[in-house]
Amino acid sequence: MLSAPVIRQLFFDFFKNKNHAIVSSASIVIKNDPTLMFTNAGMNQFKEYFLGNNPAPHLRIADTQKCLRVSGKHNDLEEVGIDTYHHTMFEMLGNWSFGDYFKEEAIAWSWELLTDVYKIPKDRIYVSVFKGDEKENLLPDEEAKKIWEKYVSADRILGFGKKDNFWEMGETGPCGPCSEIHIDCRSDEERKKIDGKKLVNADDPLVIEIWNNVFIQYNRMKDGSLQLLPQKHVDTGMGFERLVRVIQNKTSNYDTDIFSATFEKITSLTKIPYTGTQQFQDIAFRVIADHIRAICFCIADGQLPSNTGAGYVIRRILRRAVRYAYSHLQYQEALLYQLVPVIATQFETVFPELIQQQDFVTKIIQDEEQNFLRTISSGIKKLDTYCLTTTSKEMKGSVAFELYDTFGFPLDLTTMIASEKGFTVNEKEFEQCMQEQKNRSREATKLETFDWIILQEKKSKTPFVGYDVIENETSLLQYRTVQHKGKTLYQWVLLETPFYAESGGQVGDKGVLIFGEEQIQVVDTKKENDLIIHFTTTLPQQITPQIKAKVDVSIRTQTSLHHSATHLLHAALKKQLGEHVQQKGAFLCDTYLRFDFAHTEKIPEHVLQQIEDDINEKIQQDIAIQTFVLPKEEAIAKGANALFGEKYGDVVRMVVIDEQFSLELCGGTHAKTTKDIGRFKVMQESSVASGVRRIEAICGEAMNAFMMQQFSTLKAIKQVLQNPKDIVKSIENLVQEKQTLQQQLEDTETESANAVVQQILVQTKQQNGFAWLIQECTTNNANVFKKIPFVVKQKLQTPYCLCVQTVIDDKVHVAIQIDDETATTKNIDLNTWAKNSLFSILQGKGGGQKKSIVAVGENKNGFQQIVKNLQEYIS
């Protein structure tokens, strides 16, 4: 039986023999495409070639691409693991032709590889072709059909419509008919009962699509029309997991050797085997084995878990895996991080970035797991409290949604726990809350892009000339309108541009485009599919083909200084902390820089000062900042630092600041010498995420402005203190005086609180050994009122409940406290009770803990009702 690594290598060898260049997978995290967060198809990294933004470096290419699909039309995250063939992260094998071969070769080679190399039985193969679409005036793909007739009988060539056999990049862009290859994996007995062609595209788990040959020949316009492309391309995709399943004669992707090592490790940790017969336990195995791959490779490619955007997707995937381990494998400790070495070793030769960062990825996952396990515990406590404090036996859908959204509880977990307590869940209301959230998310990211208006056809990639000039005469190639979040922007593409497009953490340039006598402000410059796009908020009165592009030189200069300083910072961090330091994110503009890096501990002040001193020493040495354009492999051999997850071409730009100190691959703009940077100052060092620290710093004019502001502040302080000889001593004396006065005030307020408590204790009502301390007070000092519960707790040793009220500045203040023993034995949670009762009666709000609560409101006549409800709750 062929192993998965051998199957992958046979694919590479086959297409290498067909004169294809074998290229590396792109990052699974998308960086220069606003329409995508993750690579979700093999063609993503070649999108710029299909769009014509850049010429392809090779006419024929083959690869395996890391892909991630977690939502949208392909599948939903919550479905992965339920069946045996869907995945979040998967490999897509592909071969590509950019204006070279077309249908004849693509079909012939796919048949040859599957039947001659992989030895898949020919009688199990069905193919589909596009049968045309009358509404779009698209004819059936007779060409592909005739080619297939050379290899398979006509009854195995099936025609399908646009849904299945017409591939489109999106609402607009390159597209074309496709021809899919399907494999019937059923037993011979089942095949005799039902003809396999009846099950093609019928969602049968054993009759599956394995390969899709897309013939890109049209361009979809904004108005829905189709235009023929000047060149025809081939874009193919074959799911590696499905291919291995077919070749290894398995009925489940998860039964292959792609996942066997992961399953074995899960079993060794949980002591639970994967049997294929235990529904929830087996689902848990599949979820964990699938999700750990997605988590590992996303983090290795630079996307850390977070609460927003792509980071939130990773966090959701991780938490879903933890939930399944927690609920169905009864493993209530961190599990996923222990699987990282298995995945890193498995993919070492094909995706080496993971094993190179194994320790870092492991640390991030472990801390995320531990944090979420604490969250799960909090969620269960919240659910328990809700069930204890509500009178209805139907849980509100909004509560179930909060458990889902805040604590990561899927609906089925909430329903299961609730049913054990005799509750049902209002699932209809839950779905309404879920839909409202989806609508909000969709609206927040809604982007409407109109067709490009072409003024001149582009011959090649738009060159960036901004390393040498900051303004130039150029031609306007195309422009379009985009609408996002209620704003209208205009995007412009130039023949050549001095504007730097946002990349590598450096912000895009600002400046102006000059149309005749009219200047249009450029508010940003970005890359989209390697196309340099200039953003403006207005259109000129007259769009002229020849324009002048002028970068804001002040902003560019100061941004460049901060970029050079970032390189010095990276090198200094490595010097002082160790080679494990790797950039994990950066943002640099004209006013400051922000640098995120892999490191697990807070940097001590003396080390931080040494880092700053190292940088300033290099600045004072007035070192020339050199750039070299050379082959990537040569730059790496020289010791240049390359960032994980970044896309580099075969030829790269290397920035050198003292060959013994800083060598980095970088396409950004820089100062001419280190002395131009001025003085470097660290403003803050903090934690961004587990295992990731952040330094914020300034230099150049920003540093000068900071120093002026500091001198101005110092001068103002001296004036306030009447120009003392020793300003530090004067401030120390003031601080001491303030502390003395505060202590005196504190003592006075405590005495007042004691007096109030004495009055309360006189009116204490004893009931079966339990003291009820209930009184409306007259104190008008909020601080005194807040101290009352603390004084009571010190004075009383017996079980008690304190409930006091006063009016201060026309606002009603209420304080409630219960002793520790009663709170524990009766499972009292005053915080939850207050949300369900106190705040509504008081017409106010407040906060506290389970045993003590303070609230402020408007209702001056609600004290008796508050007392009544409190007594009912505690009794």
C-alpha positions, 0 to 999 in steps of 0.5 A: 500500500502506498503511504501518504508521503509516497503518494504526494511525491509521485504527484510531484515527480509526475508533473516534474517529468511534464516540465512543471516547476514544483513550487512551495506552498504559499502561507495559509494566512492571506496578507495582500488580498482584502477579500480573503483571510486564509488561503482556501484554494490552490489557485490563491497564490496564483491569482495575480497571474490569472488576473494579468497583474503579473506575468507567471515566472513559469508557464507550468507549475505544480504544488501542494497548497495548505488550505483552510475552509471554515465557513461559507459555501464550502462547509461550516466549521461545526460540521467538520468531524461529524462526517468522515471526509470534510476538513478545515485544513487540507492539502490541495495538489494542483497543476497549472498552465498559464497560457500554455497547455489547455484541455487536451493535456490536462485531461490526458495527464489526469487520466494517466496519473490516476490510472497508470501511476496510482493504479486506480481501477478505471471502471470506478472512475466517472467524469463530469463536464459542463452541459451549458447554460441557456440563460448565459448563452454558454454552450456545452463543453463538447471539446472536453467531452470529446477528449474524455471519450478517448479514455472512458465510455460515453455513459461515464461522461456526465453533464452538469450545470453551472453549480457543479461544472462552471468554476468562478473565482468570486462574483467577478474575475476569471472563470470557466467550465470545469471537468471533475473526476469522481471515484466510486469507492463502494463495494462490488455488491453495492455497485451492482445494486445502483449504477455509480453514475446516479450517485455522482454529485449526489452527496454520497460519501462513497462516490466522491469528487477527487480532481477538478480540472478548471479551464479558465477562459472567461472574465466575469464582469460586475454587470454579470457579463462574460468576456473572453480572456486573451489567454487560456489557463488551466487550474486544477485541484485534487484534495490530497486527503481524499486521494490518499483515502482512495488509493489506500482503499479506505472509506474514511479520510481519517482511516488513512496514515495521514491521521493515524499517528495523531490518533495513536497519540490521542489514545495514549493521552486519553486512554480511549481508542478510536473504534469507528463505532462510538459516535461522540468519541469518534467525532472527538478524535476526528475533530481534534486530529483535523483541527490541530493541523489547522491551528499549527499551520496558521500559527506557524504562518504568523496568525495568532489566536485573538478576538478579531478577524482571522485570529478569532477563526483560529481561536474558534477552531482551537476551542471547538477541539478543546470542547470535544476533548473535554466533553466526549473524551473526558480529558479536562487538561490541555491536550492539543499542545501535546500533539504538535510534535506529531504534526511537525514531524509528519510534515517536516519535509513538505511544510518545514516551517512548523518544525522550525517553530515547534516550541513557539507554536506549542507554547501558544497552543498550550496557553490558549488551551489552559485559558479556555479550560478556565473559561469552560469552568466559568461557563458551567458555573454560569449555567448552573447559577442560571438554573438555580435562580430562574423559575422557568424550565425553559432556558432563554435562547439569549442565555444559550447564545451568550454561553456560545459566544462568550464561553464557546459552548455549542448549542448541543453542549448547553442543551445536554447540560440543561436537560440533565437539570430538567431544562429545555432550551429555546432553540428558535431564539438561539438561532435568531441571536446567531443570525443577528450576529452573522448579519452584523458580521456580514455588514461590517465586512461588506465590500462592493467592488465595481469593474475596472475602467481600463484606460491603457492595457498593462504589459507587465507588472507595475514597477515601484520606483519609490526607492529612488524617487518620490515623485514622477510623471506616469500614466494612468492604467485603470481605476474603479469605485469601491464601497465599504462601510458606507464610504465610497473610495476610488482605486487607481493603478499607474504604469509605474509608481513612487508610492509604497504599498502597505507591506511588511508592517510598513504603512502605505504612502500618502501624497497626491495624484496631479491631474493637470492643475488639480491635486487629488489626495492619496489617503492610502496605498495597498497591494491587492493580488500584487497590484499596487493600488492608490486610494482616494476619496474623490475623483478629479473633474477631468481624468487625464491619461498622463498624471504626476504622482507625488509622495508626501516626503515628510511622512515617507522619510519619518516612516523609513526611519522607523522601518530602519529602527525596526531592523535594529530593534530585531537584531538587538533583541536577538543579541540580548534575548537569544536567537529564538526571537522571531518577528510575529507582527509589526506596524510602523508609520511616521510617528512610531513603531510597534514590533511583536516578537516571540518571547515568553517572559517580560523583559527586565528594565535593565535588559530593555535599557541595554537593548535601547543602548545597543540600538543607539550605539549603532545609530551613532556609528553612522553605518550606511544602510545597504540594499542588495537584490540577489537570489533568495537562496544566496541571501539565506546562505549569507544569513539574512533573516526571512519571516515565516508566512511571508511570500518571497520571490526567487529574487529578493531585496536584502537590507544590511545594517552592519553585516555582523548585526542586521541582515533581513529580507525586506521590500520596505523603504529605509534611511540612508545611514543609521545616523539619520534615525536620530535617537531611539526610545522604547516607550512601552514593553508589554504582552500581546498574547501568550509567548508574544511580547510587544515593544513600542518605540519612537525615533526621528521627529517623533522622538524630538517632539516627545523630548520637547513635550517632556521638557515642556511638562517639566517646566510646567511642574517646576512653575507649579512647585515654585521652582524648587532646587530639588524637584524630585525631593519636592514631589516626594514631600507632596506625595508623603503629605498626600498619603498622610492626609489620605490615611487620616481621612480613611481613619475618620471614615472608618470611625463613621462607618463603625458608628453606623454599624453600631446603630445597625447592630442594635436593631439586629433581628435573630432568627434560628441563629441567623442575624438579619441586619436590615436598616435604612441609614442616613449617612451621606458619605459614599465612602463611609457607606461602602465601608459598612460591609467590611466593618460588619464582617470584622465584628460578626462571627455568626451567620448573617445577612446585611442589607442597608440603604441610604440616599446620597446626592438624590441617588439610592445606594444599597449594600448587601452582604452575606457571611462565607459559611451561609454563602457556601452551604446555600450556594448563594450568588448575590451577583446573579440574584442582583441581575435578576431582582435587585437592579430592576427594583432599584431601577439602577445597576451595580456590581460585586461578588457572590457574597457582596454586592453594591448598587445605585439606582433611582427608586427610593421606595423599593427597599421593602421589596428588595428585603422581601425578595432577598429573604425569599432567595436566602431562605 
